């Protein structure tokens, strides 16, 4: 017993010493921890209302249990498959076209020798990331305006008739994905540029001595060097396929484009906040979260099996 107690005190002292040694790093981490506790973990207790007939006056625990009523209601909804399809396709297109874009930009910038031009491109490309979605959406609306918009002016210079892009359902996904790439490509490029700096320059020298040109060095040195970063970010992005940002879709879509633009998060907004059906909205959100969890676990499993690189 005395030996066990002594080992316990030793481990406690060792742990406390590590905490004291890293106290400033932990202090920097504290705001992040508080953010996740307040806005990510604590709201999870509200999931229980998806299994209740939630009443504002009775409160969460006073409301009556209804089991899977709202889940069955959602699955039986004629719009269920349309909402799921729209959300999945938007997320899939963003993954297919948006995920490789920062990788390509990072590889291109890595080949640029002019430091001034390289810094200019980096700055210009990641500035839109700091602009709010409201401003970005307003800029997109102005660019695509049928009366005086930049795009329609360019089309008019070639003799084409003005097009009202934002009321055409078949163009909504392209507009959304293009705006997402423009807004975030520069910021996401920073991660890959940081990964590129970790590649040993001697590998390039060895490849050059073996007669490798620029393309072969790219394929056999650069891409393998940043492959772990690519795989990890890909797994994270797969988990976000159904978590399409509500703000930009809400600001860009119109009733005319509902057939391709109406997604789970906008439907939750209309049913939950506008119609006051909080239990139904919570059930839809929980369904979305479960599917996203399945996606990220599946992507991580496949990544671990195929590349031996994974999140866990």
Buried (B, 14 or more C-beta within 10 A) or exposed (E): EEEEEEEEEEEEEEEEEEEEEEEEEEEEEEEEEEEEEEEEEEEEEBEBBBBBBBBEEEEBEEBEEBEEBBBEBBEEBEEBEBBBEBBBBBBBBBBEBBBEBBBEBBBEBBEEEEEEEBEEBBEEBBEBBEEEBEEBBEBBBEBBBBEEBEBBEEBEEEEEEBBBBBEBBEBBBEBBBBBBBBBBBBBBBBBBBEBBEEBEEEBBEEBBEEEBEEEEBBEBBBEEBBEBBBBBBBBEBBBBBBBBBBEBBBBBBEEEBBEBBBBBBBBBBEBBEEEEBBBBBBBBBBBBBEBBEEBBBEBBEEBBEEEEBBBE
